[in-house]
Amino acid sequence: MIYLDNAATSWPKPEGVAMAVYDCILNKGANPGRSGHKMALEAGRIVLECRETLAEFFGIDDPMRIIFALNTTDALNMAIKGLLRPGQHAVTSSMEHNSVARPLKKLESIGVETTYVSADGIGLILPDDIEKAIKPNTAVIILTLASNVTGTIEPYREIGRIARRHGIPFLLDAAQGAGHIPINVNEDDIDIMAFPGHKGLLGPQGTGGLYIREGIDLDTIKEGGTGSHSDLVTQPDIMPDRYESGTLNTPGIAGLKAGIDYINSIGIEAIRKHEIEICGRIIDGLKEIDGVKVYGPQNAEMHAGVVAFNVGNMDSTEVSYILDSEFEIEVRAGLHCSGLAHMTIGTFGQGVVRVSPGPFTTEQEIGKFLEAVRQIARL
Ligand SMILES: Cc1ncc(COP(=O)(O)O)c(C=O)c1O
């Protein structure tokens, strides 16, 4: 089987990830941050070490400003609903995933206003257009680091600088990009960042997180047991407990640390180089096939591990079905939870076939994938 669906969830994982999950469940399976016995302390150490590893990875000064979440969606909900109040305005883009668009839609019912800045035909947002959309009541700028439909890397650094200049918090959805592209929250002017553990960071499903810069106060959307200040019925103010109620996914967090350790052992630059080479092969190879249309930038350097295409007028889900059933090649098709992005690039009806290689994808696998698409295009 050839797995090319890493933008949904990365697979395979480095062996160390599975080993870390196994070791945690087998030997360190107590509840972290609750009881004071030895195994609970061991579990607490796993959580702390992962927080520290993440902080170093993203250039975060204080690891306690990282909140563990179930996935990017969970983190984005905490950020968007914790930040915006009735009468406030959010600037975002037409390339956002539903995990941004749907919480914003929900907030419209309490009087939050949103401006969706349109991207161009390759899914690229212009920083100037973001700046023009800012109003006196703009309380946040929300942007995806890269589109999960076209793979287009957005000018997030420029947009972060604009947000900083205007004194508006900048919330980055790093679902596509974390683990692919080096991120430094200070150099990149990121105030809040939602990230998955189970995609580019190579951790298990059920992991993700939210970084909140010091000085930014989000309301909580969830309250409960934290293992701290149990004498109070109010949510503690200390970080990360304010936002981390309930038992954490310690085995997943152990695996997430192992995923980042693997990336560090290879070097994120080497991972990115491989991704550009493989995406370049995919783009160039697809473009040579009669009847195939490639969406997004035609230059692999502008892609974050995602390439989208269609074969003539064939429904994208049919192409993906044939790739799976006849060739054992796993890709994703349809609208990818981002209807807005498809309206932007003109594929709302047909959807697109999305190929997303990972750090373990080989040139040979891409050769087989291109041959399969060649055969489908001849049908
Ligand atoms: C750009 C983007 N944002 C958010 C999400 C949601 O991520 P998760 O599945 O971790 O909740 C995805 C998932 O693919 C995504 O691509």
Ligand as a Chemical Component Dictionary entry (heavy atoms), coordinates in Angstrom:
data_LIG
# 
_chem_comp.id                   LIG 
_chem_comp.type                 NON-POLYMER 
_chem_comp.pdbx_formal_charge   0 
_chem_comp.three_letter_code    LIG 
# 
loop_
_chem_comp_atom.comp_id 
_chem_comp_atom.atom_id 
_chem_comp_atom.alt_atom_id 
_chem_comp_atom.type_symbol 
_chem_comp_atom.charge 
_chem_comp_atom.model_Cartn_x 
_chem_comp_atom.model_Cartn_y 
_chem_comp_atom.model_Cartn_z 
_chem_comp_atom.pdbx_ordinal 
LIG C1 C1 C 0 -5.807 23.713 7.837  1  
LIG C2 C2 C 0 -6.434 22.786 8.834  2  
LIG N1 N1 N 0 -6.938 23.292 9.972  3  
LIG C3 C3 C 0 -7.495 22.504 10.903 4  
LIG C4 C4 C 0 -7.590 21.146 10.727 5  
LIG C5 C5 C 0 -8.200 20.292 11.794 6  
LIG O1 O1 O 0 -7.199 19.469 12.295 7  
LIG P1 P1 P 0 -7.490 18.310 13.339 8  
LIG O2 O2 O 0 -7.914 17.138 12.533 9  
LIG O3 O3 O 0 -6.179 18.111 14.023 10 
LIG O4 O4 O 0 -8.548 18.793 14.250 11 
LIG C6 C6 C 0 -7.084 20.573 9.561  12 
LIG C7 C7 C 0 -7.201 19.114 9.331  13 
LIG O5 O5 O 0 -6.866 18.592 8.336  14 
LIG C8 C8 C 0 -6.484 21.411 8.595  15 
LIG O6 O6 O 0 -5.977 20.905 7.486  16 
# 
loop_
_chem_comp_bond.comp_id 
_chem_comp_bond.atom_id_1 
_chem_comp_bond.atom_id_2 
_chem_comp_bond.value_order 
_chem_comp_bond.pdbx_ordinal 
LIG C1 C2 SING 1  
LIG C2 N1 SING 2  
LIG C2 C8 DOUB 3  
LIG N1 C3 DOUB 4  
LIG C3 C4 SING 5  
LIG C4 C5 SING 6  
LIG C4 C6 DOUB 7  
LIG C5 O1 SING 8  
LIG O1 P1 SING 9  
LIG P1 O2 DOUB 10 
LIG P1 O3 SING 11 
LIG P1 O4 SING 12 
LIG C6 C7 SING 13 
LIG C6 C8 SING 14 
LIG C7 O5 DOUB 15 
LIG C8 O6 SING 16 
# 
